[in-house]
Amino acid sequence: MILVHNHSSGNIRPSEQDKRLTRKLSEDGKHLDIMVLDQINFTEVLTAALLMKA
C-alpha cells in the first residue's frame, strides 16, 4: 500500500501526525499481510516521499 495525501499548507515535509499514522498503519497492516511501501505528500507544486528516500 502507498499512502498519498495533500498538504494544503504548502509545506511538503511530513508532520509528526503523518509519521505516527504511517507507523500505525504499517504495524496494523502486518496483521493483514499488507505492507505499507511509502507515504507520499504533495502540494500544488511539490511531491515528497516519506519512506523511499534516495
C-alpha positions as CSV (number, residue, x, y, z in Angstrom):
1,M,0.0,0.0,0.0
2,I,1.2,3.5,-0.7
3,L,-0.4,6.3,1.3
4,V,-0.9,9.6,-0.5
5,H,-2.4,12.9,0.7
6,N,-2.4,16.6,0.1
7,H,-0.6,19.1,2.3
8,S,-2.7,22.2,1.5
9,S,-0.5,24.4,3.7
10,G,2.2,24.1,1.0
11,N,4.7,22.6,3.5
12,I,5.9,19.3,1.9
13,R,7.6,17.9,4.9
14,P,5.8,15.1,6.7
15,S,4.3,16.2,10.0
16,E,4.6,14.2,13.3
17,Q,1.0,13.1,12.7
18,D,1.9,11.9,9.2
19,K,4.8,9.8,10.7
20,R,2.6,8.4,13.5
21,L,-0.2,7.4,11.1
22,T,2.3,5.8,8.7
23,R,3.9,3.8,11.5
24,K,0.5,2.7,12.9
25,L,-0.9,1.6,9.5
26,S,2.4,-0.2,8.8
27,E,2.2,-2.1,12.1
28,D,-1.5,-2.8,11.8
29,G,-1.1,-3.9,8.2
30,K,1.3,-6.6,9.2
31,H,-1.6,-8.5,10.8
32,L,-3.4,-8.5,7.4
33,D,-0.3,-9.2,5.3
34,I,-0.5,-5.6,3.9
35,M,2.8,-3.8,3.6
36,V,3.0,0.0,3.6
37,L,5.6,0.8,1.0
38,D,5.6,4.6,1.3
39,Q,3.7,7.7,2.3
40,I,3.6,10.5,-0.3
41,N,2.8,14.1,0.5
42,F,2.0,16.6,-2.2
43,T,1.3,20.3,-2.6
44,E,0.3,22.3,-5.5
45,V,3.9,22.3,-6.9
46,L,5.9,19.7,-4.8
47,T,5.8,16.0,-4.1
48,A,7.8,14.1,-1.4
49,A,8.0,10.5,-0.3
50,L,8.5,9.7,3.4
51,L,10.0,6.3,3.3
52,M,11.6,6.0,-0.2
53,K,14.4,8.5,0.3
54,A,17.3,8.2,-2.2
